[in-house]
Amino acid sequence: MNAHVDVLELASRLKSSEEPFVLATVVRTISVTAAKAGAKAVIRPDGTIVAGWIGGGCARGAVLKAAREALSDGRTRLVSVQPEDLLATLGVKPGENRDGVRFARNMCPSQGSMDIFIEPVLPRPPLLILGASPVASAIADLARKLDYHVTLAAPVCDFAEMPEADVLVDGFALAPAERGFRYVVIATQGKGDEAAAETALSIPADYCGFVGSRRKMAALRQSFVDRGVAAEILDRFKGPAGLDLGAITPEEIALSVLAEITQIRRRGQRDGRNPPISVGKE
C-alpha cells in the first residue's frame, strides 16, 4: 500500500488502461476512527490496496470482501463497520445486509463507526464485430456511444469508408491472445460469412449473434454441420441477432442487436443476481 500515491490520479490511469479496480471511499465516521470521511483507497482484484488509506484492520477485512464481490457482479456497496453493541442495538448481525447496507463488526479498541462506499470500476465490455457491411459500421458507432470497447474485423479493402472503432483488424483471423471478447456479432451480410463464423466459433463469448435471415442462418449452420462441427457448438449462435423491433435500416438493426446485448450485459445488476463479469483481461 502506498498512501503517498494520488488516489484519483491512479484511478484515472487504471481506468484509461482498462484495468479493473475498486475505489473505496469513507463517507461517514462516528467517534474515534483511523480514517476520516473523505478518505479514499484504490483496491486491485487481488485485494491489494495500491493507493490511499481507509483505516487499519478494523475495517480492512470487510472492505476487501465487499471489493471482491463488487468486482464480481459490478454493483456498488455500502459497508457499515460498527461496534458489537451498536449492531445489537440496530438488531443486525455482522455480515447481514439491510436496506442496501452490509454491516460488519469493529473489533478494535477504538470502537468507532465508519461507513465505506465501494465502487467497482470495470473495463469496458469488449465487443467484436465481424464484417464491413453498413450494419457492422452502425453497430460499431452505436456501441462506442454505449461504452463498449469495439473491435471491428474485416478486410480493410471492403469498407466503403473507414469506420470508428477502438481496434480495427484487417481480415477475420485473430491471434489466440486477441479472442477475449464477451460479445461477438457477425455482420458480414453475405461477404465472408463462413470465415467470420469460424472465428466466432473459436471465441467463448457470452453472446454470439448473426445478422441475417433465419434462412441464411440455417444455411450457414448446415454448412458447418456438413463439415463435422458439433451441433451444441453451433447452438451458441443467435440468429437472427437482435430483438424483434421490426428493424429495417442499418441503424435500426444496430439498435436491436445492442438492445439484446444490453439485456445480457445488465442481467442480474437490477434483480440482485450476479452476472458473470470477468475482472481479468477480457
Secondary structure, DSSP 8 states (H G I E B T S, - for coil): --TTS-HHHHHHHHHHTT--EEEEEEEEEESS-SS-TT-EEEE-TTS-EEEE---SHHHHHHHHHHHHHHHHH---EEEEEE-HHHHHHHT--TT-EETTEEEEE--STT--EEEEEEEEE----EEEEE--SHHHHHHHHHHHHTT-EEEEEE-GGG-SS----SEEEESS---GGG---SEEEE--TTSSHHHHHHHHHTS--SEEEE-S-HHHHHHHHHHHHHTT--HHHHTTEESS-S--S---SHHHHHHHHHHHHHHHHHTTTTTS-------S--
